[in-house]
Amino acid sequence: TTQMARTILDLKGAPSEARIDSAAQRMAASYLSILFVGGTQVGKSSLLNALAGQKVSETGQGAATTQNAIFYTPDDIFESDLPFRAGEDRRVPHRATKLARKVVIDAPDCDSFRLENRTRSLELLTQADVVMVVTSWEKYNQLTLHELLKPEIRGRSSAAFVFVVNKMEELAENEQ
């Protein structure tokens, strides 16, 4: 029926069958998924840790620290309810009232030398309800991030995109 509707309406660039199925699954979900996506060392994990009020995700200097997705979930939402990869991703359950029915995901660094990190970030991006695009003053104009997001921003009107420029305190006041 999807193909017939496209033919009747002649919708060029309409979402694929997989994206329509993904959107239907998101609408049926009993939680709001919030994805932190961005490059290496922009502070995605630090923001998650601050939101959680505890260390949930490793932070570090240098090479990509987040190699697999970290799911910060209410304790009544299980791995089977999520786009979770057992053996790769990590789930950290919580009972935070302020985050009831919200799943916060720290995606792998999308500009990592590991191609699978970019692929996983994109996969999670296509399934999230809210996408927090985290960048820093050093990387806000990085081509890798723009290449990752451009087709998704054009094609995903159902997701809310929020752009966060992190680490602004590192700039001199007159540079902000």
Contacts in CASP RR format, 6 or more apart in sequence:
PFRMAT RR
TARGET T0000
AUTHOR 0000-0000-0000
METHOD contacts of the structure
MODEL  1
TTQMARTILDLKGAPSEARIDSAAQRMAASYLSILFVGGTQVGKSSLLNA
LAGQKVSETGQGAATTQNAIFYTPDDIFESDLPFRAGEDRRVPHRATKLA
RKVVIDAPDCDSFRLENRTRSLELLTQADVVMVVTSWEKYNQLTLHELLK
PEIRGRSSAAFVFVVNKMEELAENEQ
2 17 0 8 1.000
2 20 0 8 1.000
5 11 0 8 1.000
6 14 0 8 1.000
15 23 0 8 1.000
15 155 0 8 1.000
19 126 0 8 1.000
22 126 0 8 1.000
22 127 0 8 1.000
23 158 0 8 1.000
25 127 0 8 1.000
26 33 0 8 1.000
26 127 0 8 1.000
26 129 0 8 1.000
26 158 0 8 1.000
29 81 0 8 1.000
30 77 0 8 1.000
30 81 0 8 1.000
30 101 0 8 1.000
31 73 0 8 1.000
31 74 0 8 1.000
31 77 0 8 1.000
31 81 0 8 1.000
31 101 0 8 1.000
31 102 0 8 1.000
31 103 0 8 1.000
32 101 0 8 1.000
32 102 0 8 1.000
32 103 0 8 1.000
32 129 0 8 1.000
32 130 0 8 1.000
33 82 0 8 1.000
33 102 0 8 1.000
33 103 0 8 1.000
33 105 0 8 1.000
33 127 0 8 1.000
33 128 0 8 1.000
33 129 0 8 1.000
33 130 0 8 1.000
34 102 0 8 1.000
34 103 0 8 1.000
34 104 0 8 1.000
34 105 0 8 1.000
34 128 0 8 1.000
34 129 0 8 1.000
34 130 0 8 1.000
34 132 0 8 1.000
35 105 0 8 1.000
35 107 0 8 1.000
35 124 0 8 1.000
35 125 0 8 1.000
35 128 0 8 1.000
35 130 0 8 1.000
35 131 0 8 1.000
35 132 0 8 1.000
36 44 0 8 1.000
36 45 0 8 1.000
36 47 0 8 1.000
36 48 0 8 1.000
36 104 0 8 1.000
36 105 0 8 1.000
36 106 0 8 1.000
36 107 0 8 1.000
36 132 0 8 1.000
36 134 0 8 1.000
37 44 0 8 1.000
37 107 0 8 1.000
37 110 0 8 1.000
37 121 0 8 1.000
37 124 0 8 1.000
37 125 0 8 1.000
37 131 0 8 1.000
37 132 0 8 1.000
37 133 0 8 1.000
37 134 0 8 1.000
37 148 0 8 1.000
38 44 0 8 1.000
38 107 0 8 1.000
38 109 0 8 1.000
38 110 0 8 1.000
38 111 0 8 1.000
38 121 0 8 1.000
38 133 0 8 1.000
38 134 0 8 1.000
38 135 0 8 1.000
38 145 0 8 1.000
38 148 0 8 1.000
39 109 0 8 1.000
39 110 0 8 1.000
39 111 0 8 1.000
39 112 0 8 1.000
39 134 0 8 1.000
39 135 0 8 1.000
39 139 0 8 1.000
39 142 0 8 1.000
39 144 0 8 1.000
39 145 0 8 1.000
40 62 0 8 1.000
40 63 0 8 1.000
40 64 0 8 1.000
40 65 0 8 1.000
40 109 0 8 1.000
40 111 0 8 1.000
40 112 0 8 1.000
41 60 0 8 1.000
41 61 0 8 1.000
41 62 0 8 1.000
41 65 0 8 1.000
41 109 0 8 1.000
41 136 0 8 1.000
42 134 0 8 1.000
42 135 0 8 1.000
42 136 0 8 1.000
42 139 0 8 1.000
42 166 0 8 1.000
42 167 0 8 1.000
43 59 0 8 1.000
43 134 0 8 1.000
43 136 0 8 1.000
43 166 0 8 1.000
43 167 0 8 1.000
44 57 0 8 1.000
44 66 0 8 1.000
44 106 0 8 1.000
44 107 0 8 1.000
44 109 0 8 1.000
44 134 0 8 1.000
45 56 0 8 1.000
45 57 0 8 1.000
45 58 0 8 1.000
45 59 0 8 1.000
45 60 0 8 1.000
45 65 0 8 1.000
45 66 0 8 1.000
45 70 0 8 1.000
45 106 0 8 1.000
46 59 0 8 1.000
46 166 0 8 1.000
47 132 0 8 1.000
47 134 0 8 1.000
47 164 0 8 1.000
47 166 0 8 1.000
48 56 0 8 1.000
48 57 0 8 1.000
48 70 0 8 1.000
48 72 0 8 1.000
48 104 0 8 1.000
48 106 0 8 1.000
49 55 0 8 1.000
49 56 0 8 1.000
49 57 0 8 1.000
49 59 0 8 1.000
51 72 0 8 1.000
51 99 0 8 1.000
51 104 0 8 1.000
52 72 0 8 1.000
52 92 0 8 1.000
52 94 0 8 1.000
52 96 0 8 1.000
52 104 0 8 1.000
56 70 0 8 1.000
56 72 0 8 1.000
56 92 0 8 1.000
56 106 0 8 1.000
57 66 0 8 1.000
57 70 0 8 1.000
57 72 0 8 1.000
57 106 0 8 1.000
58 65 0 8 1.000
58 66 0 8 1.000
59 65 0 8 1.000
63 112 0 8 1.000
63 113 0 8 1.000
64 108 0 8 1.000
64 109 0 8 1.000
64 112 0 8 1.000
64 113 0 8 1.000
64 114 0 8 1.000
64 117 0 8 1.000
65 109 0 8 1.000
66 106 0 8 1.000
66 107 0 8 1.000
66 108 0 8 1.000
66 109 0 8 1.000
67 108 0 8 1.000
67 112 0 8 1.000
67 114 0 8 1.000
67 117 0 8 1.000
68 85 0 8 1.000
68 88 0 8 1.000
68 89 0 8 1.000
68 90 0 8 1.000
68 108 0 8 1.000
68 120 0 8 1.000
69 84 0 8 1.000
69 85 0 8 1.000
69 88 0 8 1.000
69 89 0 8 1.000
69 90 0 8 1.000
69 105 0 8 1.000
69 106 0 8 1.000
69 107 0 8 1.000
69 108 0 8 1.000
69 120 0 8 1.000
69 124 0 8 1.000
70 89 0 8 1.000
70 90 0 8 1.000
70 92 0 8 1.000
70 105 0 8 1.000
70 106 0 8 1.000
71 79 0 8 1.000
71 82 0 8 1.000
71 84 0 8 1.000
71 89 0 8 1.000
71 90 0 8 1.000
71 91 0 8 1.000
71 92 0 8 1.000
71 103 0 8 1.000
71 104 0 8 1.000
71 105 0 8 1.000
72 92 0 8 1.000
72 94 0 8 1.000
72 99 0 8 1.000
72 103 0 8 1.000
72 104 0 8 1.000
72 105 0 8 1.000
72 106 0 8 1.000
73 82 0 8 1.000
73 91 0 8 1.000
73 92 0 8 1.000
73 93 0 8 1.000
73 94 0 8 1.000
73 103 0 8 1.000
73 104 0 8 1.000
74 93 0 8 1.000
74 94 0 8 1.000
74 95 0 8 1.000
74 96 0 8 1.000
74 99 0 8 1.000
74 100 0 8 1.000
74 101 0 8 1.000
74 102 0 8 1.000
74 103 0 8 1.000
75 93 0 8 1.000
75 94 0 8 1.000
75 95 0 8 1.000
77 103 0 8 1.000
79 86 0 8 1.000
79 91 0 8 1.000
82 91 0 8 1.000
82 103 0 8 1.000
83 123 0 8 1.000
83 124 0 8 1.000
83 127 0 8 1.000
84 91 0 8 1.000
85 120 0 8 1.000
105 124 0 8 1.000
105 128 0 8 1.000
107 120 0 8 1.000
107 121 0 8 1.000
107 124 0 8 1.000
107 125 0 8 1.000
108 114 0 8 1.000
108 116 0 8 1.000
108 117 0 8 1.000
108 118 0 8 1.000
108 120 0 8 1.000
108 121 0 8 1.000
109 117 0 8 1.000
109 121 0 8 1.000
110 117 0 8 1.000
110 118 0 8 1.000
110 121 0 8 1.000
110 122 0 8 1.000
110 144 0 8 1.000
110 145 0 8 1.000
110 148 0 8 1.000
111 118 0 8 1.000
111 139 0 8 1.000
111 142 0 8 1.000
111 144 0 8 1.000
111 145 0 8 1.000
112 118 0 8 1.000
118 144 0 8 1.000
118 148 0 8 1.000
121 148 0 8 1.000
122 148 0 8 1.000
122 152 0 8 1.000
125 131 0 8 1.000
125 148 0 8 1.000
125 149 0 8 1.000
125 152 0 8 1.000
125 159 0 8 1.000
126 152 0 8 1.000
126 156 0 8 1.000
128 159 0 8 1.000
129 158 0 8 1.000
129 159 0 8 1.000
129 160 0 8 1.000
130 159 0 8 1.000
130 160 0 8 1.000
130 161 0 8 1.000
130 162 0 8 1.000
131 152 0 8 1.000
131 159 0 8 1.000
131 160 0 8 1.000
131 161 0 8 1.000
131 162 0 8 1.000
132 162 0 8 1.000
132 164 0 8 1.000
133 145 0 8 1.000
133 149 0 8 1.000
133 161 0 8 1.000
133 162 0 8 1.000
133 163 0 8 1.000
133 164 0 8 1.000
134 164 0 8 1.000
134 166 0 8 1.000
135 142 0 8 1.000
135 145 0 8 1.000
135 163 0 8 1.000
135 164 0 8 1.000
135 165 0 8 1.000
135 166 0 8 1.000
136 165 0 8 1.000
136 166 0 8 1.000
136 167 0 8 1.000
137 165 0 8 1.000
137 167 0 8 1.000
137 168 0 8 1.000
137 170 0 8 1.000
137 171 0 8 1.000
137 175 0 8 1.000
138 167 0 8 1.000
139 145 0 8 1.000
140 165 0 8 1.000
149 161 0 8 1.000
152 159 0 8 1.000
153 161 0 8 1.000
168 176 0 8 1.000
END
